[in-house]
């Protein structure tokens, strides 16, 4: 980013001289571009009304970064897990919180560094109109998040080889940090709401506090102690609302609640799949009947069934099969139809963005399945070829 943004990448000292800084983000027109720990580019788009606007925003972003990268001989790939490089080979981006997380991750799990440096996801943020609306959307999307994992599975390779996974990206979350990850089975209790989620976040161990332009390492300490003013590193000091908002970003469940809800179950993928994920969740969650239909699929699942599905789809994807014989593919077909029905009811012509998902459920092959087929045919077992195969190409805006 420093090479491409020289004006943004410099600032003025008190004496008027210019000093160079490491650029880790940029903001424009409500959009934010940031660097994740391993250099993954993250576009946090502006709040938009329609999927057509999402397509325009995404396409413009991909065009810009691809053209800038091409000048240096670089490229960007849309894939869920780096198929070639080890954690040690990936340089860490110069952001204080990443150094804190890198040191802490090995203390609480075995795959946290894989998550930080080798994974890439697509996320969709959706809003809600009330606490009751949030609860209904949260519970439905949390239960059905494994379907998104299966539909968007795109990370079957690791270290240049087939890792026998459909979504290795999703699998690494299983042993990243159990204090802040997972399926939140308590969210299906009758008393779930804003307060219960806030209580959960109060018990998520802290990572850092941002003060005076720097990050203070408070890993493992209690936010409840911070609230009480008894945090040993900052005795007598209590958190600001900014501290709370920062803390909310340090939990990583399959659906995350802030002022909106984040759908976190999908692998990174192609430009078309980025839009398809938005279409999938908007169609289901923003139409009352589609939301009811989707909830009817999962409302009677036990916590054991929800947990089993979340764990099984990382390896088996669309082929995951319940004890009664129902497959994940069967459920995905129903949910894609619910999404299409919901989008049609918006009467904006947005249902066309579900085309990649219809292709997946009609063929029974995810992106991961197609990559694996190529591995054992035209790539002669070289999984690093996936980098070129998933590279973004500039399309006309």
VENWO-V764908 format. One record per pair of residues at least 12 apart in sequence whose C-alpha atoms are under 7 Angstrom apart, sorted by sequence separation. I is the first residue (numbers start at 1). J is the second residue. D is the distance in Angstrom with one decimal. If there is no record, write none. Layout:
i=I j=J d=D
i=I j=J d=D
This chain:
i=9 j=21 d=5.8
i=32 j=44 d=5.0
i=154 j=166 d=6.5
i=155 j=167 d=4.8
i=156 j=168 d=6.1
i=206 j=218 d=6.0
i=207 j=219 d=4.2
i=226 j=238 d=5.6
i=227 j=239 d=6.2
i=9 j=22 d=6.6
i=31 j=44 d=5.7
i=32 j=45 d=6.5
i=153 j=166 d=5.5
i=154 j=167 d=5.9
i=155 j=168 d=5.3
i=206 j=219 d=5.2
i=207 j=220 d=6.7
i=226 j=239 d=6.4
i=9 j=23 d=5.6
i=31 j=45 d=4.7
i=153 j=167 d=4.9
i=155 j=169 d=6.2
i=205 j=219 d=6.8
i=206 j=220 d=5.4
i=31 j=46 d=4.8
i=205 j=220 d=4.7
i=206 j=221 d=5.4
i=30 j=46 d=4.7
i=205 j=221 d=5.6
i=206 j=222 d=6.1
i=205 j=222 d=5.6
i=206 j=223 d=6.3
i=205 j=223 d=7.0
i=203 j=222 d=6.8
i=2 j=22 d=6.5
i=203 j=223 d=6.8
i=2 j=23 d=5.8
i=202 j=223 d=5.4
i=1 j=23 d=6.1
i=202 j=224 d=5.8
i=180 j=204 d=6.0
i=179 j=204 d=6.1
i=87 j=113 d=6.8
i=87 j=114 d=6.4
i=90 j=117 d=6.5
i=333 j=361 d=5.8
i=332 j=361 d=6.9
i=87 j=117 d=6.1
i=87 j=118 d=6.9
i=329 j=361 d=6.5
i=209 j=243 d=6.7
i=329 j=364 d=7.0
i=82 j=118 d=5.0
i=81 j=118 d=5.4
i=82 j=119 d=6.4
i=81 j=119 d=4.4
i=80 j=119 d=5.5
i=81 j=120 d=6.1
i=80 j=120 d=4.7
i=79 j=120 d=6.6
i=80 j=121 d=6.0
i=142 j=183 d=7.0
i=206 j=247 d=6.9
i=294 j=335 d=6.5
i=294 j=338 d=7.0
i=201 j=248 d=6.9
i=139 j=187 d=6.8
i=290 j=338 d=5.1
i=139 j=188 d=6.2
i=290 j=339 d=6.7
i=119 j=169 d=5.6
i=290 j=341 d=6.8
i=38 j=90 d=5.9
i=290 j=342 d=5.6
i=38 j=91 d=6.1
i=38 j=92 d=5.3
i=39 j=93 d=6.1
i=284 j=338 d=6.0
i=37 j=92 d=5.4
i=38 j=93 d=6.2
i=284 j=339 d=4.6
i=287 j=342 d=5.1
i=37 j=93 d=5.2
i=280 j=336 d=6.6
i=283 j=339 d=3.9
i=115 j=172 d=6.3
i=283 j=340 d=6.1
i=35 j=93 d=7.0
i=135 j=193 d=6.2
i=281 j=339 d=7.0
i=284 j=342 d=6.0
i=280 j=339 d=5.4
i=283 j=342 d=4.4
i=283 j=343 d=4.7
i=37 j=98 d=6.1
i=111 j=172 d=5.5
i=131 j=193 d=6.6
i=131 j=194 d=6.9
i=4 j=68 d=7.0
i=111 j=175 d=5.7
i=112 j=176 d=4.3
i=110 j=175 d=5.8
i=111 j=176 d=5.0
i=109 j=175 d=5.1
i=110 j=176 d=6.3
i=109 j=176 d=4.8
i=108 j=176 d=7.0
i=109 j=177 d=5.4
i=108 j=177 d=5.4
i=181 j=251 d=6.4
i=183 j=253 d=6.1
i=180 j=251 d=4.6
i=181 j=252 d=4.7
i=182 j=253 d=4.8
i=183 j=254 d=5.9
i=22 j=94 d=6.9
i=180 j=252 d=5.6
i=181 j=253 d=4.4
i=182 j=254 d=6.1
i=86 j=159 d=6.6
i=180 j=253 d=6.6
i=80 j=154 d=5.4
i=81 j=155 d=5.1
i=83 j=157 d=5.0
i=84 j=158 d=6.4
i=85 j=159 d=6.2
i=279 j=353 d=6.2
i=280 j=354 d=6.9
i=79 j=154 d=5.8
i=80 j=155 d=4.7
i=83 j=158 d=4.6
i=84 j=159 d=4.7
i=279 j=354 d=6.2
i=79 j=155 d=6.3
i=82 j=158 d=6.8
i=83 j=159 d=5.6
i=84 j=160 d=4.9
i=83 j=160 d=5.5
i=276 j=353 d=5.4
i=38 j=116 d=6.5
i=275 j=353 d=6.5
i=276 j=354 d=5.3
i=37 j=116 d=5.7
i=38 j=117 d=4.2
i=37 j=117 d=5.8
i=38 j=118 d=6.7
i=40 j=120 d=7.0
i=276 j=356 d=6.9
i=276 j=357 d=7.0
i=273 j=356 d=6.8
i=81 j=168 d=6.8
i=81 j=169 d=5.7
i=80 j=169 d=5.7
i=169 j=267 d=6.7
i=145 j=254 d=6.8
i=97 j=208 d=6.9
i=142 j=254 d=6.5
i=142 j=255 d=5.8
i=153 j=266 d=6.8
i=154 j=267 d=5.7
i=152 j=266 d=5.4
i=153 j=267 d=5.7
i=154 j=268 d=6.9
i=104 j=219 d=7.0
i=152 j=267 d=5.7
i=154 j=269 d=6.7
i=149 j=265 d=5.1
i=100 j=217 d=6.2
i=148 j=265 d=5.9
i=149 j=266 d=4.9
i=96 j=214 d=6.9
i=97 j=215 d=6.3
i=148 j=266 d=5.7
i=149 j=267 d=6.9
i=185 j=303 d=6.2
i=96 j=215 d=5.7
i=146 j=265 d=6.7
i=145 j=265 d=5.6
i=270 j=390 d=7.0
i=270 j=392 d=6.9
i=128 j=260 d=6.8
i=127 j=260 d=4.7
i=126 j=260 d=5.7
i=127 j=261 d=6.2
i=125 j=260 d=6.4
i=126 j=261 d=5.3
i=125 j=261 d=5.4
i=126 j=262 d=6.6
i=125 j=262 d=4.5
i=124 j=262 d=5.8
i=125 j=263 d=6.3
i=123 j=262 d=6.5
i=124 j=263 d=5.2
i=123 j=263 d=5.4
i=123 j=264 d=5.3
i=123 j=266 d=6.9
i=171 j=314 d=5.5
i=122 j=266 d=5.6
i=170 j=314 d=6.0
i=121 j=266 d=5.8
i=122 j=267 d=5.9
i=121 j=267 d=4.5
i=122 j=268 d=5.0
i=168 j=314 d=6.4
i=120 j=267 d=6.4
i=121 j=268 d=4.2
i=167 j=314 d=4.8
i=120 j=268 d=5.2
i=137 j=285 d=6.2
i=166 j=314 d=5.6
i=167 j=315 d=6.6
i=165 j=314 d=6.1
i=166 j=315 d=5.1
i=165 j=315 d=4.2
i=166 j=316 d=6.3
i=164 j=315 d=6.6
i=165 j=316 d=7.0
i=166 j=317 d=5.8
i=122 j=274 d=6.4
i=124 j=278 d=5.8
i=140 j=294 d=7.0
i=140 j=295 d=5.4
i=143 j=298 d=6.5
i=143 j=306 d=6.3
i=146 j=309 d=6.5
i=150 j=313 d=5.9
i=146 j=310 d=5.1
i=149 j=313 d=7.0
i=146 j=313 d=6.5
i=150 j=317 d=4.4
i=151 j=318 d=7.0
i=150 j=318 d=5.3
i=147 j=328 d=6.7
i=147 j=332 d=6.0
i=80 j=267 d=4.5
i=79 j=267 d=6.7
i=80 j=268 d=4.5
i=79 j=268 d=4.7
i=80 j=269 d=6.9
i=78 j=268 d=5.3
i=79 j=269 d=5.0
i=78 j=269 d=4.3
i=78 j=270 d=5.3
i=166 j=368 d=5.5
i=156 j=368 d=5.7
i=153 j=366 d=6.2
i=154 j=367 d=5.2
i=155 j=368 d=6.0
i=152 j=366 d=6.8
i=153 j=367 d=6.1
i=154 j=368 d=4.4
i=151 j=366 d=6.2
i=152 j=367 d=6.9
i=153 j=368 d=5.6
i=55 j=275 d=6.3
i=161 j=382 d=6.7
i=162 j=383 d=6.8
i=160 j=382 d=6.1
i=161 j=383 d=5.3
i=160 j=383 d=4.6
i=160 j=384 d=5.1
i=157 j=383 d=6.3
i=51 j=279 d=6.9
i=51 j=350 d=6.2
i=83 j=383 d=6.4
i=84 j=384 d=5.4
i=83 j=384 d=5.6
i=77 j=387 d=6.0
i=79 j=390 d=6.5
i=78 j=390 d=5.5
i=77 j=390 d=5.1
i=78 j=391 d=6.2
i=77 j=391 d=4.0
i=78 j=392 d=6.7
i=76 j=391 d=5.5
i=77 j=392 d=5.7
i=75 j=391 d=6.6
i=76 j=392 d=5.8
i=66 j=394 d=6.6
i=63 j=394 d=5.0
i=62 j=394 d=6.8
i=63 j=395 d=6.7
i=59 j=395 d=7.0
i=60 j=397 d=6.0
i=59 j=397 d=6.2
i=56 j=397 d=6.7
